[in-house]
């Protein structure tokens, strides 16, 4: 009989907002138990002690390390535990065995044991995590500002003639400037109510613009400090560089090669051969924000870089479509920027 001290244990965790469900399996894949723990520092410590009582903890598979499992992943990394990121449970297995948190935790443990899950999670403990948080706030502000702009145009279209005519045909910027100067007075007529609504939306637009400018200032500083070589490349702005840095994470060493980074960005061709037919198809997976960032870099270079335009013309003469050439260019840019991303200090 194997002593507890000699038993190899692999853990798995199904993460949630308030509780995490942990599972433990031995080296042969036999289930040793499952248990719920609170998503607090005390709960994380209790989970680690629970695994230690089962045997020698070799590895832990955590589902959702970028969401509800982020805090647990940071704690385990600080304790020196080998962590692997686990994708969502297999749908076929879920159909056969049903859906429950213990089943998902056990599946995570088995994926870590078999090597099916082998990717290291993002560290989330340095400049890139700061950039990610600021980008979330900036994206929200941009969306809210666009919504305010659309609402102003919609109100103008239905406003009484006395309000609508002076505003007809104005650009969004001029419309905000004009409406911000309204003084509706007592709101006792439809015209006064319309002016007050436009005034408040204009002030909201201006406030969001200032918020975006403040966030841009912080992002400019952080992105330039984190990867100066990346922002120095032709066609790379702070926004595109930030998206690529967030995709790679604070520990870019987890990406084994530039081809793995290309797959992460969804710009690596996917095999779809059958029989004697050998072909590839478009990769529709990966980080779509990073994919969009690569697309924007390509578009800037097609507009302003003679070498990129020459490549486009050459490939079009060879019978490639414009979309196919853009995919090739995105793959090339991914290879180029990976060299800069790999030089980002790895904090793990």
Secondary structure, 3 states (H helix, E strand, C coil): CCCHHHCEEEEEEEECCCEEEEEEEECCCCEEEEEEEECCHHHHHHHHHHHHHHCEEEEEEEECCCCCCHHHHHHHHHCCCCEEEECCCCHHHHHHHCCCHHHHHHHHHHHHHHCCCCCCCCCCCCHHHHHHHHHHHHHHHHHHHHHHHHHHHHHHHHCCHHHHHHHCCCCHHHHHHHHCCCCCCCCCCHHHHHHHHHHHHHHHHHHHHHHHHHHHHHHHHHHHHHCHHHHCCCCCCHHHHHHHHHHHCCCHHHCCCHHHHHHHCCCCCEECCECCECCEECCCCCCHHHHHHHHHHHHHHHHHCHHHHHHHHHHHHCCCCHHHHHHHHHHHHHHHHHHHHCCCCCCC
